[in-house]
């Protein structure tokens, strides 16, 4: 276990803390407490202002720009406050407001009030309401604002569309007290009174769970899903890696009742029943969002993660090395990159002869990027030396494209020395990383020569790192466990995968591969419009109802009216699950040509008890 968490400050409130929230860069922290007050704190833990509600301040949220603080109280109201603590509006939620979440785009917020989830506009108008059989102590919204997650006191996690349509439910072992979701909704986290942290896939399947020492009342997750945090009544703060590895278990001495994290997972706010708000720094996480600069992270921790991954799965460890190196170089962490190169060459990691060319190319890119930094500082002689060393490395890699880039950098250097004018080409080098191979190339190359058992390990590595290309290539292997694994994995996250392979997957001879490929099509981004009728034809001719259900939902996610004829036909399907999926899909497409079919849709309930006719009525309302 690492020592990744550093406590930055703590603030003492008047009574026990129920909830916390913070802005994306942790410049502003809000807390709600049992004394009814909403506390607004600066980044260094100083009180900016506080606002008193008429009950316990049970929940808080902050808009991404920090201009609006939202609070939910046991007095049944949602309060919207300005950045200086002035009341903007109130909403009566008809019950204690146990949870709040706001979409990153600020277009709506959701509040768990009474036995319902209330979706509100930025001015406090009710958009929709989702009724449940218990209180709603946990809510979350995905970064693209497309999905809403709720945790309820009857043991369930509810995963919904932004319009309040239930997509799936997951049952925990006891009350669900808190939920969180990654940016792309690929990971859903739930904390429960069953003492477990549950981590679920996008389709509601349990990926892993970790048992704490008591009820779990607080969870958070970084935007990319790399870091998962939890707080429990055993008075501990837990920090996990993406695959469930426990990175740290920190004793706080108080019951943990609130938690929030920045998108990078670098900063974590914690509220406790010891009248304390804490701000921690996760030293294992990147300090800034992609594209921003920061100081070099502790490379020992990065190397430690790679070594642990390699021990668990050699393919995953090798692929993670490339992911980490490329991320660090993109953030200009030159010293850390150099240490990763030394680690790879000294430890070996089982790289093949051809794969060492990938390392040589990265060494060349490192020398080039360092040279650019030196040139900008006016250190021309040192910059030239770095460029030449970069050329040597790219020649070892036999990568002519990168050699040409170094040659252009040398030319830009000569021009600047002669004219004292900087070449814009340097900015291009800083933005774009030109290297030979990557983690996907590595896994694909090994997949070609692997037997079935080794393929399993390669695909597990691809899934863990969300690498699409190896999964796509696995779809082309002979029917068997490997193709099923690949199809199932592709259904779990957004991707811009190979369209021809996806289409081959939905026409595969194996029903499981067709089913999972049908789900994967829905998460494929940038599908050409001409492929929509092809997918529609697959829906019309698919013999398996689960695959038809998946195809209908996938067509809906594409939001293309070319799918309307096939979806209208599916409204007459003999399977109620397929009919419900078709109605849901048509509501997303928004084509008036579907109205007649929706009005005539046969009733019935799907496997979750959802009414086809109600889904059709909702779709009609959306279209009209």
C-alpha positions in Angstrom: 0.0 0.0 0.0 1.3 3.5 -0.9 1.3 6.7 1.1 -0.5 8.7 -1.6 -2.8 10.9 0.6 -1.5 14.2 2.0 -3.7 16.2 4.3 -3.7 19.9 3.2 -6.0 21.4 5.8 -9.0 20.9 8.1 -11.8 23.2 9.1 -14.0 22.9 12.2 -17.7 23.5 11.8 -20.4 24.2 14.4 -21.9 20.7 14.2 -21.3 17.4 12.4 -20.8 17.6 8.6 -23.3 15.8 6.4 -22.0 16.6 2.9 -19.2 18.3 0.9 -18.6 19.6 -2.6 -15.8 21.3 -4.5 -15.1 23.0 -7.8 -13.1 21.2 -10.5 -9.8 22.8 -9.4 -10.5 22.8 -5.7 -10.5 26.6 -5.5 -13.8 26.5 -3.6 -15.2 24.0 -1.1 -18.8 23.8 0.3 -20.0 21.8 3.3 -23.4 21.2 4.8 -23.7 20.5 8.5 -26.3 19.5 11.2 -26.3 23.1 12.5 -28.3 24.0 9.3 -25.4 26.0 7.9 -23.8 25.8 4.4 -20.1 26.7 4.8 -18.2 28.2 1.9 -14.4 27.7 2.2 -11.5 28.9 0.2 -8.8 26.6 -1.2 -6.7 27.1 1.9 -9.6 26.3 4.2 -10.6 29.8 5.3 -14.3 30.6 5.8 -15.7 32.8 3.0 -19.3 32.9 4.2 -22.0 30.7 5.6 -25.8 30.5 5.0 -28.3 29.0 7.5 -31.2 26.9 6.4 -34.1 25.9 8.7 -33.0 22.3 9.1 -29.9 20.1 8.8 -28.0 21.0 5.6 -27.9 17.4 4.4 -26.5 17.8 0.9 -24.5 20.3 -1.2 -23.4 20.8 -4.8 -21.5 23.5 -6.7 -21.8 24.4 -10.4 -18.5 23.9 -12.3 -17.9 27.6 -12.6 -18.4 28.1 -8.8 -21.1 30.7 -9.3 -23.9 28.8 -7.7 -23.9 26.7 -4.5 -26.8 24.3 -4.0 -27.9 23.0 -0.6 -30.5 20.4 0.4 -32.0 20.6 3.8 -34.1 18.5 6.2 -36.6 21.4 6.0 -37.6 19.9 2.6 -36.1 22.7 0.5 -33.4 23.0 -2.1 -31.6 26.3 -1.8 -29.7 27.9 -4.6 -27.1 30.4 -3.4 -24.9 32.8 -5.2 -21.1 32.7 -5.0 -21.3 35.2 -2.1 -24.0 33.4 -0.2 -27.1 35.2 -1.3 -30.4 33.3 -1.8 -31.3 33.0 -5.5 -34.3 30.6 -5.2 -35.8 27.8 -3.2 -37.6 24.6 -4.3 -40.0 22.5 -2.1 -38.9 18.9 -2.6 -41.7 17.5 -0.4 -39.4 15.7 1.9 -35.9 15.8 3.4 -33.3 16.6 0.7 -30.7 13.9 1.2 -28.6 14.3 -1.9 -27.8 16.8 -4.7 -25.9 16.7 -8.0 -25.6 19.3 -10.8 -24.8 18.6 -14.4 -21.4 20.0 -15.5 -23.0 22.0 -18.2 -25.3 23.6 -15.6 -28.4 22.7 -17.6 -30.1 20.8 -14.8 -29.6 19.5 -11.2 -31.1 16.5 -9.5 -32.2 16.4 -5.8 -33.2 13.4 -3.7 -36.2 14.7 -1.9 -38.7 12.5 0.0 -39.2 9.3 -2.0 -38.4 10.8 -5.3 -35.6 12.2 -7.5 -36.4 15.7 -8.7 -34.8 17.1 -11.8 -34.7 20.9 -11.8 -33.8 23.6 -14.3 -31.1 26.2 -13.4 -33.9 28.5 -12.1 -35.5 25.8 -9.9 -38.4 24.7 -12.2 -39.3 21.0 -12.0 -38.3 19.2 -15.3 -39.3 15.6 -14.2 -39.7 13.5 -11.2 -38.7 9.8 -10.7 -40.6 8.1 -7.8 -39.0 5.4 -5.7 -40.0 3.4 -2.6 -37.5 5.0 -0.2 -35.3 8.0 0.5 -32.6 9.0 -2.1 -29.4 9.6 -0.1 -27.1 9.4 -3.2 -27.2 11.2 -6.6 -24.7 11.8 -9.4 -24.6 13.1 -13.0 -22.1 12.0 -15.7 -19.8 14.6 -17.2 -21.7 14.7 -20.5 -24.9 15.2 -18.6 -26.5 12.2 -20.3 -26.9 9.9 -17.3 -28.2 10.3 -13.8 -27.4 7.8 -11.0 -29.4 7.5 -7.8 -28.8 5.4 -4.6 -31.9 4.6 -2.6 -32.7 3.4 0.9 -34.3 0.2 -0.5 -30.9 -1.2 -1.5 -30.9 -0.1 -5.2 -28.7 1.8 -7.6 -30.8 3.4 -10.3 -29.1 4.3 -13.6 -31.2 6.7 -15.8 -31.2 8.8 -18.9 -31.1 12.6 -18.4 -34.9 12.5 -19.0 -35.5 10.2 -16.1 -35.9 6.9 -18.0 -34.7 4.0 -16.0 -32.0 2.0 -17.9 -31.1 -0.5 -15.2 -31.1 -1.2 -11.5 -28.5 -2.9 -9.3 -29.3 -4.4 -5.9 -26.8 -4.0 -3.1 -26.9 -5.9 0.2 -28.4 -3.0 2.1 -29.3 0.7 1.8 -27.3 2.6 -0.8 -26.1 5.8 0.9 -23.9 7.3 -1.8 -23.1 7.1 -5.5 -20.6 8.5 -8.0 -20.1 8.1 -11.7 -17.0 8.6 -14.0 -17.1 11.1 -16.8 -18.2 8.6 -19.5 -20.4 6.6 -17.2 -18.1 3.6 -17.7 -17.8 3.2 -13.9 -20.6 3.7 -11.3 -19.6 3.6 -7.6 -22.0 2.9 -4.7 -21.5 2.9 -1.0 -23.9 0.8 1.1 -24.9 -0.2 4.6 -23.7 -3.7 3.7 -20.2 -2.3 4.4 -19.1 -2.6 0.7 -18.0 -0.2 -2.0 -19.6 -1.6 -5.2 -18.1 -0.7 -8.6 -20.3 -1.3 -11.5 -20.0 -1.3 -15.3 -22.0 1.0 -17.6 -24.6 -1.8 -18.0 -25.0 -2.5 -14.3 -22.7 -5.5 -13.9 -20.6 -5.8 -10.7 -16.9 -5.3 -11.6 -15.5 -5.5 -8.1 -16.4 -4.6 -4.5 -14.3 -3.9 -1.4 -15.4 -4.6 2.1 -14.8 -1.8 4.7 -15.2 -2.1 8.4 -18.7 -0.5 8.6 -21.5 1.3 6.7 -20.2 3.3 3.6 -21.7 6.8 3.5 -19.4 8.6 1.0 -17.9 7.8 -2.4 -16.2 9.7 -5.2 -14.4 8.9 -8.5 -12.0 10.7 -10.8 -13.3 11.6 -14.2 -11.3 8.9 -16.0 -12.2 6.3 -13.4 -8.6 5.8 -12.4 -9.2 6.6 -8.7 -12.1 5.6 -6.5 -12.5 7.0 -3.0 -14.8 5.9 -0.2 -15.4 6.9 3.4 -17.1 4.6 6.0 -18.3 4.6 9.6 -15.2 2.6 10.5 -13.6 6.1 10.5 -11.4 5.4 7.5 -10.8 7.0 4.1 -10.2 4.4 1.3 -8.3 5.2 -2.0 -8.5 2.5 -4.7 -7.0 2.2 -8.2 -9.2 1.5 -11.2 -9.1 -2.3 -10.9 -9.9 -2.3 -7.2 -6.3 -2.3 -5.9 -6.3 -0.6 -2.5 -3.8 2.3 -2.6 -4.3 3.7 0.8 -6.5 3.3 3.9 -6.3 6.4 6.1 -7.5 6.6 9.7 -9.5 9.8 10.2 -10.8 9.3 13.7 -14.3 10.4 12.7 -17.3 8.8 10.9 -17.0 9.9 7.2 -20.3 11.2 5.9 -19.4 13.3 2.8 -16.9 13.2 0.0 -16.1 14.9 -3.3 -13.2 14.8 -5.7 -11.8 17.0 -8.5 -12.0 15.5 -12.0 -8.3 14.4 -11.9 -8.8 12.8 -8.5 -5.9 15.0 -7.3 -7.9 16.8 -4.5 -10.5 15.1 -2.2 -12.8 16.9 0.2 -14.1 14.9 3.1 -16.8 15.8 5.7 -17.0 13.9 9.0 -19.2 13.6 12.1 -16.3 15.0 14.1 -17.3 18.5 13.0 -14.5 18.5 10.5 -14.0 19.3 6.8 -10.7 18.0 5.4 -9.0 18.6 2.0 -6.6 15.9 0.9 -4.2 15.8 -2.0 -3.9 12.5 -3.8 -0.2 12.5 -4.8 -0.7 9.5 -7.2 -3.0 11.5 -9.4 -2.1 14.1 -12.1 -2.2 17.6 -10.7 -3.9 19.1 -13.8 -6.3 18.2 -16.5 -4.8 17.0 -19.8 -3.1 19.9 -21.6 -2.1 21.8 -18.5 1.4 21.9 -17.1 2.4 20.8 -13.6 5.5 19.9 -11.7 6.8 16.4 -12.1 4.9 13.8 -10.1 6.7 11.2 -7.9 7.9 8.7 -10.5 8.4 6.1 -7.8 4.7 5.8 -7.4 4.2 5.6 -11.1 6.8 2.9 -11.4 5.3 1.1 -8.4 1.9 1.0 -10.2 3.5 -0.4 -13.3 5.4 -3.1 -11.4 2.2 -4.1 -9.5 0.3 -4.3 -12.8 3.1 -6.4 -14.4 3.0 -8.9 -11.5 -0.8 -9.2 -11.8 -0.8 -9.4 -15.7 2.5 -9.0 -17.7 0.6 -7.7 -20.7 -1.2 -5.1 -18.6 2.1 -4.0 -17.0 3.8 -3.5 -20.3 0.8 -1.6 -21.8 0.5 0.5 -18.7 4.2 1.6 -19.1 3.3 3.1 -22.5 0.2 4.7 -21.2 2.0 6.3 -18.3 5.0 7.4 -20.3 2.9 9.0 -23.0 0.8 10.8 -20.4 3.8 12.1 -18.5 5.5 13.3 -21.7 2.3 15.1 -22.8 2.4 17.0 -19.5 6.2 17.7 -19.9 7.3 15.6 -16.9 10.7 15.0 -18.5 12.5 13.7 -15.4 9.8 11.2 -14.7 9.9 10.0 -18.3 13.6 9.5 -18.1 13.2 7.4 -15.0 10.5 5.3 -16.7 12.9 4.6 -19.6 15.7 3.6 -17.2 13.2 1.3 -15.4 12.1 -0.4 -18.6 15.6 -1.0 -19.8 16.9 -2.2 -16.5 13.9 -4.4 -15.6 13.2 -5.6 -19.1 9.4 -6.3 -18.6 9.7 -9.0 -21.2 9.7 -6.6 -24.2 10.5 -8.2 -27.5 13.2 -7.0 -29.9 10.7 -5.2 -32.1 9.0 -3.6 -29.1 12.3 -2.1 -27.9 12.0 0.1 -31.0 9.0 1.7 -29.3 11.1 2.6 -26.3 13.9 4.0 -28.6 11.3 6.2 -30.3 10.0 7.5 -27.0 13.6 8.3 -25.9 13.9 10.3 -29.1 10.6 12.1 -28.4 11.8 13.0 -24.9 15.1 14.5 -26.3 13.1 16.4 -28.8 10.6 17.9 -26.3 13.4 18.8 -24.0 15.2 20.5 -26.8 12.1 22.5 -27.6 11.9 23.7 -24.0 15.5 24.7 -24.1 15.1 26.6 -27.4 12.2 28.6 -26.0 14.5 29.6 -23.1 17.2 30.8 -25.5 19.6 27.9 -24.7 20.3 27.2 -28.4 23.5 25.1 -28.0 21.9 22.8 -25.5 18.7 22.6 -27.7 20.8 21.5 -30.7 22.5 18.8 -28.6 19.1 17.4 -27.5 17.8 17.4 -31.0 20.8 15.5 -32.2 20.4 12.9 -29.5 16.8 12.6 -30.4 17.8 11.9 -34.0 20.1 9.1 -32.8 17.3 7.5 -30.9 14.8 7.7 -33.8 17.4 6.2 -36.1 17.8 3.2 -33.7 14.0 3.0 -33.8 14.1 3.2 -37.6 11.2 5.6 -37.5 11.6 8.0 -40.5 8.6 10.1 -39.7 10.0 11.2 -36.3 13.5 11.6 -37.9 11.9 14.1 -40.3 10.3 15.9 -37.3 13.7 16.3 -35.6 15.2 17.6 -38.9 12.4 20.2 -39.0 13.2 21.2 -35.4 16.9 21.6 -36.3 15.9 23.8 -39.2 13.6 25.9 -37.0 16.5 26.3 -34.5 18.8 27.5 -37.3 16.2 30.0 -38.5 15.6 31.4 -35.1 19.3 31.8 -34.5 19.6 33.7 -37.8 16.4 35.8 -37.6 15.6 35.9 -33.9 12.0 34.8 -34.9 10.5 31.7 -33.3 9.0 29.1 -35.6 5.3 28.1 -34.9 6.4 24.6 -35.7 7.6 24.3 -32.1 4.0 24.6 -30.9 3.0 21.7 -33.1 5.7 19.5 -31.5 4.5 20.5 -28.1 0.9 19.6 -28.9 1.4 16.4 -30.9 3.4 13.3 -29.8 5.1 11.5 -32.7 6.3 8.1 -31.6 6.4 4.6 -32.9 3.8 2.2 -31.5 1.7 2.5 -28.4 -0.1 0.3 -25.8 -2.7 -0.8 -28.4 0.0 -1.7 -31.0 1.8 -3.6 -28.3 -1.2 -5.7 -27.4 -2.4 -6.2 -31.0 1.1 -7.5 -31.9 1.0 -10.0 -29.1 -2.6 -11.0 -29.8 -1.7 -12.2 -33.3 0.7 -14.9 -32.0 -1.2 -15.8 -28.8 -3.1 -18.9 -27.9 -6.5 -18.7 -26.3 -5.3 -18.6 -22.7 -2.8 -15.8 -23.4 -5.5 -14.0 -25.4 -7.6 -13.9 -22.2 -4.7 -12.0 -20.4 -4.2 -9.6 -23.3 -7.9 -8.8 -23.5 -8.1 -8.3 -19.7 -5.3 -5.8 -20.1 -7.1 -4.0 -22.9 -10.3 -3.8 -20.8 -8.5 -2.5 -17.8 -6.9 0.3 -19.8 -9.9 0.8 -22.1 -7.9 0.0 -25.3 -10.3 -0.5 -28.2 -8.1 -1.8 -31.0 -7.1 -5.1 -29.5 -10.7 -5.8 -28.7 -11.7 -5.1 -32.2 -9.0 -7.4 -33.6 -10.1 -10.2 -31.3 -13.6 -10.0 -32.8 -12.1 -11.4 -36.0 -10.7 -14.6 -34.4 -12.6 -17.9 -34.8 -15.7 -18.2 -32.7 -15.0 -18.9 -29.1 -14.4 -17.4 -25.7 -12.0 -14.8 -27.1 -14.6 -13.2 -29.4 -17.2 -13.3 -26.7 -14.9 -11.5 -24.2 -14.0 -8.9 -26.8 -17.7 -8.2 -27.7 -18.7 -8.0 -24.1 -15.9 -5.6 -23.3 -16.7 -3.3 -26.2 -20.2 -2.9 -24.8 -18.9 -1.3 -21.7 -17.5 2.0 -22.8 -17.6 4.7 -25.5 -15.2 4.1 -28.4 -14.5 5.0 -32.0 -13.8 1.4 -33.0 -13.5 -0.2 -36.4 -17.0 0.0 -38.0 -16.5 -3.0 -40.3 -15.5 -5.2 -37.4 -18.5 -4.0 -35.4 -20.8 -4.8 -38.2 -19.2 -8.2 -38.6 -19.8 -8.7 -34.9 -23.5 -8.1 -35.1 -23.7 -10.7 -37.9 -21.5 -13.2 -36.1 -22.6 -16.9 -36.0 -22.4 -16.9 -32.2 -25.4 -15.4 -30.5 -23.5 -14.0 -27.5 -21.0 -12.2 -29.8 -23.9 -10.8 -31.8 -25.7 -9.6 -28.6 -22.6 -7.9 -27.1 -21.5 -6.5 -30.4 -25.1 -5.1 -30.8 -24.5 -3.3 -27.5 -21.1 -2.1 -28.5 -22.5 -0.5 -31.7 -24.5 1.9 -29.4 -21.3 3.3 -27.9 -19.5 3.7 -31.1 -18.9 7.3 -31.9 -18.9 8.8 -35.4 -20.8 6.1 -37.2 -21.4 7.1 -40.8 -25.2 7.8 -41.4 -25.3 5.2 -44.2 -24.6 2.4 -41.7 -27.8 3.1 -39.7 -30.1 1.3 -42.2 -27.6 -1.6 -42.2 -27.9 -1.9 -38.4 -31.7 -1.5 -38.8 -31.7 -4.4 -41.2 -29.8 -6.5 -38.6 -32.5 -5.6 -36.0 -35.2 -6.8 -38.4 -33.5 -10.1 -39.1 -31.9 -10.9 -35.7 -33.4 -14.2 -34.2 -32.3 -13.6 -30.6 -34.5 -11.2 -28.5 -31.6 -10.0 -26.3 -29.6 -9.0 -29.4 -32.7 -7.3 -30.8 -33.2 -5.4 -27.5 -29.5 -4.3 -27.7 -29.7 -3.2 -31.3 -32.9 -1.2 -30.7 -31.2 0.7 -27.8 -28.0 1.2 -29.9 -30.0 2.7 -32.7 -31.6 5.1 -30.2 -28.2 6.2 -29.0 -27.2 7.2 -32.5 -30.2 9.6 -32.6 -30.6 9.2 -36.4 -34.0 9.2 -38.1 -32.9 6.7 -40.7 -33.5 4.1 -37.9 -37.2 5.0 -37.6 -38.6 2.3 -40.0 -36.8 -0.6 -38.3 -37.6 0.7 -34.8 -41.3 1.1 -35.7 -41.3 -2.5 -36.9 -39.7 -3.5 -33.5 -42.8 -2.0 -31.7 -44.7 -5.0 -32.9 -42.0 -7.5 -31.7 -43.2 -10.5 -29.8 -40.9 -9.7 -26.9 -41.9 -6.9 -24.5 -38.2 -6.0 -23.8 -37.7 -5.3 -27.5 -40.9 -3.3 -27.7 -39.9 -1.2 -24.7 -36.4 -0.6 -26.2 -37.8 0.4 -29.5 -40.1 3.0 -27.8 -37.2 4.4 -25.8 -35.0 4.6 -28.9 -37.7 6.4 -30.9 -38.0 9.0 -28.1 -34.3 9.8 -28.7 -34.5 9.9 -32.5 -37.4 12.4 -32.3 -39.0 11.5 -35.7 -42.6 12.4 -36.2 -42.9 9.6 -38.7 -42.9 7.2 -35.6 -46.0 8.7 -34.0 -48.5 6.4 -35.6 -46.5 3.3 -34.7 -46.0 4.5 -31.1 -49.8 5.1 -30.7 -50.5 1.5 -31.8 -47.7 -0.1 -29.8 -48.8 -3.3 -28.0 -48.6 -3.1 -24.2 -46.7 -5.3 -21.9 -43.9 -5.0 -19.2 -40.2 -5.6 -19.8 -38.1 -7.7 -17.4 -37.8 -4.6 -15.1 -41.5 -4.1 -15.0 -41.5 -1.1 -17.2 -44.6 -0.5 -19.3 -44.2 -0.5 -23.0 -47.3 1.7 -23.4 -45.9 4.2 -20.9 -42.6 4.3 -22.7 -44.5 4.9 -26.0 -46.5 7.7 -24.4 -43.3 9.3 -23.1 -41.8 9.0 -26.6 -44.8 10.7 -28.1 -44.5 13.5 -25.6 -40.8 13.9 -26.5 -41.5 14.0 -30.2 -44.5 16.3 -30.1 
